[in-house]
């Protein structure tokens, strides 16, 4: 069975700096190709199912294991089960893990580029107060970023602010409606026709 370090090495690559890591891996993180989803399913599909079934909870006992488990619950289902309700099946448990870990300061033990994927869990929640928390965490990351990393972390903050605006407007993410079998309002359909509305 794969280990937390194998998950993290695949997700974050070999870069030494946040800019290098993001440059190497941003297409994996935020891009979409059927081939990339298929590779993710082949490499980590079984492990993701174990995480969703609660069989890897002991990973959360170390900061790196905690991060790897969060990725398996939050990021990988969105790739492996894209366009289906199961894409979001790990969200509730990921949020609880993030809250528990942050309460004990687990997030600050991670490098800032890794903390991005802890705070993205907050950004995925359809709740305005949690969105406010996500934005606050990304503001903090930008504040501690070096001068050469300001643009990278400003982009992460911008993305968080855009998510918060959608939740403030609709109370949910309209781009999830189809996958979750939710009816979209006329305002949501109009919004979904706009460029960049589907993240």
Residue pairs with C-beta under 8 A, 6 or more apart in sequence:
1 47
1 50
2 44
2 47
4 59
4 62
4 64
4 65
4 67
4 68
4 69
5 64
5 68
7 44
7 47
7 68
7 71
7 72
8 64
8 67
8 68
8 71
8 114
10 43
10 44
11 25
11 28
11 29
11 71
11 75
11 117
12 21
12 25
12 113
12 114
13 21
13 24
13 25
14 24
15 21
15 22
15 23
15 24
15 25
17 148
17 149
18 111
18 112
18 113
18 145
18 149
18 152
18 153
19 148
19 149
19 152
21 113
22 29
22 113
22 152
27 36
28 36
29 75
32 82
36 79
37 79
37 80
37 82
40 76
40 79
40 80
41 79
41 80
44 72
44 76
44 80
45 80
47 56
47 72
48 72
48 76
48 77
48 80
48 90
50 56
51 69
51 72
51 73
51 90
52 72
52 73
52 77
52 89
52 90
52 93
54 93
56 69
56 72
57 69
58 65
59 65
59 66
59 68
59 69
60 66
60 69
60 97
60 100
60 101
63 101
63 106
63 109
63 110
64 110
66 97
66 101
66 106
67 110
67 114
67 117
67 118
69 97
70 94
70 97
70 98
70 101
70 117
70 118
70 121
71 117
72 90
73 90
73 91
73 93
73 94
73 97
74 90
74 91
74 94
74 117
74 120
74 121
74 124
75 117
75 120
77 86
77 87
77 88
77 89
77 90
78 87
78 88
80 87
81 87
81 89
83 178
83 179
84 179
85 179
85 180
85 181
87 179
88 124
88 176
88 179
88 180
91 121
91 124
91 125
94 121
94 124
95 121
95 122
95 125
95 130
97 121
98 107
98 118
98 119
98 121
98 122
101 107
101 118
102 118
107 115
107 118
107 119
107 137
108 115
110 118
112 141
112 144
112 145
112 149
112 153
115 137
115 141
116 138
116 141
116 156
119 134
119 137
119 138
119 141
119 160
120 134
122 130
122 131
122 133
122 134
122 137
123 131
123 134
123 138
123 159
123 160
123 163
124 163
125 131
125 134
126 167
126 171
126 172
126 173
127 167
128 164
128 167
128 168
128 171
131 160
131 163
131 164
131 167
131 168
132 164
134 160
134 163
134 164
135 157
135 160
135 161
135 164
137 160
138 153
138 156
138 157
138 159
138 160
139 157
141 153
141 156
141 157
142 150
142 153
142 154
142 156
142 157
145 152
145 153
159 199
162 196
162 199
163 173
163 199
166 173
166 174
166 191
166 197
167 173
169 191
170 185
170 187
170 188
170 191
172 182
173 199
174 184
174 188
174 189
174 191
174 192
174 197
175 192
175 197
175 198
175 199
176 182
177 183
177 184
177 188
178 184
184 192
191 197
192 198
